[in-house]
């Protein structure tokens, strides 16, 4: 009987330990891609947010890495790989390049560059309309909202970039901001 209780106690302890461990791990949200976001964010009602992105350098950020000039800069920086395969370049020119493939949706493309989920976080768990209409629920499900957009922008727009040019953040923000119009 003592042996049985010992085994039962040990098994219970293992279950509790691993149960709490798994519960403490943050959930990894998946990337759905611009095309999936576009379903709702291309309309007049949403402020034609997709068009604002499409007409920005962010939409072409990955393409910039596909140039001879980008490869030359990567080589000058001491990298043996083309710019489009160099993590130091990709970190500011693409989303999802270093994410487990199981977290990338069918419509997600690294080639879409600096896209919705680069700034707003992986959308798999906040993409549903019911969740998106509830800001608190959306944030709980992975939506990232920056109260100070410069905190996000300077992660890439800084002197670490070999092509850095100082920018006026207020002017730059006016070109890329994409609020939902107030009705």
Secondary structure, 3 states (H helix, E strand, C coil): CHHHHHHHHHHHHHHHHHHHHHHHCCCCCCECCHHHHHHHHCCCCCCCHHHHHHCCHHHHHHHHCCCHHHHHHHHHCCCCCCHHHCHHHHHHHCCCCCCCHHHECCCCCHHHCCCHHHHHCCCCCCCCHHHHCCHHHHHHCCCCCCCCHHHHHCCCCCCCCCCCCCCCHHHHHHHHCCCCCCC
